[in-house]
């Protein structure tokens, strides 16, 4: 069972990158984020109060997950688009545990609290005389 998800929140811990063997193909790459999705409600004095936020694990399977793990950082504001799914596992005592997680298709950085932004280029070498 899954449902579409769209949420804005803050990364709570350092992103975790993992790589999994995939036979003779390129390994599968996973970026895990722990995100607090808040529900800010204006109080009327220009301030906001959080009402009903929640923590969720966010998983982004992507070929560039390792590079993304260096880009995202704790407390960064992000927009997550994907789907909510029920994650099931057994703990060390054999007890079945369940928790909702987000399987992200997109994770975008929002400009809140950013002090600076440095844009790099993906310029590839061009042959001499090329533009």
Secondary structure as UniProt FT lines:
FT   STRAND          2..11
FT   STRAND          16..20
FT   TURN            23..24
FT   STRAND          28..37
FT   STRAND          40..42
FT   STRAND          48..50
FT   STRAND          54..61
FT   TURN            63..64
FT   HELIX           65..71
FT   TURN            74..75
FT   STRAND          77..90
FT   TURN            92..93
FT   STRAND          96..109
FT   TURN            112..113
FT   TURN            128..129
//
